[in-house]
Amino acid sequence: MTERLETIVNIGPKLAAGLRAVGITNLDQLRAEGAVSAWERLREADEFDCASSLLALEGAIQGIRWHHLPAERRADLTAYVHGIKK
């Protein structure tokens, strides 16, 4: 049995609902999709479009709080979001 999305680090009720809305219902699916691809699906569905949501997804996949992601990875993901929003 897979755990509820809300029990995964960085995934609160709103982000979990957004993930479900785009067809991602568990951590295995999120890992298979990848943080950037899952975030793109959320953005296209007008669910989430901020850097913190992408960082949260990456942290969830890695099983760590997003604040503990390596600085270079955080910077790369944030730059990706800011590049799209130009």
C-alpha positions in Angstrom: 0.0 0.0 0.0 1.3 3.4 -0.9 1.4 6.2 1.6 -0.8 9.3 1.2 0.8 12.2 -0.6 0.3 14.4 2.5 2.6 12.2 4.5 5.5 12.7 2.2 8.1 15.4 3.2 7.3 18.8 1.7 3.8 17.8 0.4 1.0 19.5 2.2 -2.7 19.2 1.4 -2.8 21.8 -1.3 0.2 20.5 -3.2 -1.2 16.9 -2.8 -4.5 18.0 -4.2 -2.7 19.6 -7.2 -0.7 16.5 -7.8 -3.8 14.4 -7.7 -5.5 16.8 -10.1 -2.8 16.1 -12.7 -2.9 12.4 -12.1 0.0 11.9 -9.7 -1.3 10.0 -6.7 1.7 8.6 -5.0 5.5 8.9 -4.5 6.4 6.2 -7.0 4.5 8.1 -9.7 6.1 11.4 -8.6 9.6 9.8 -8.8 8.9 8.3 -12.2 7.6 11.6 -13.5 10.5 13.7 -12.0 10.2 17.0 -10.2 10.5 19.2 -13.2 8.0 17.3 -15.4 5.5 17.0 -12.5 5.9 20.8 -11.8 5.3 21.5 -15.5 2.1 19.5 -15.4 1.0 21.5 -12.3 1.9 24.8 -14.0 0.0 23.9 -17.2 -3.1 23.0 -15.1 -2.8 26.4 -13.3 -2.2 24.6 -10.0 1.3 25.8 -8.9 3.9 27.9 -10.7 6.3 29.1 -8.0 9.9 28.0 -7.4 9.0 26.7 -3.9 6.6 24.2 -5.3 9.3 22.8 -7.6 11.8 22.7 -4.8 9.2 20.9 -2.6 8.7 18.3 -5.3 12.5 17.7 -5.7 12.9 17.4 -1.9 10.0 15.0 -1.7 11.6 12.8 -4.4 14.9 12.8 -2.5 13.1 12.3 0.9 14.5 15.6 2.4 13.2 19.0 3.3 13.7 21.2 0.3 15.8 23.6 2.4 18.4 20.8 2.6 18.7 20.3 -1.1 22.2 21.1 -2.3 22.6 24.8 -3.0 23.5 24.2 -6.6 20.4 22.1 -7.2 18.2 24.7 -5.5 19.8 27.4 -7.7 19.3 25.4 -10.9 15.6 24.7 -10.1 15.0 28.3 -9.2 16.7 29.6 -12.3 14.5 27.2 -14.4 11.3 28.6 -12.9 12.5 32.2 -13.3 13.5 31.5 -16.9 10.0 30.2 -17.7 8.3 33.2 -16.1 10.1 35.8 -18.2 
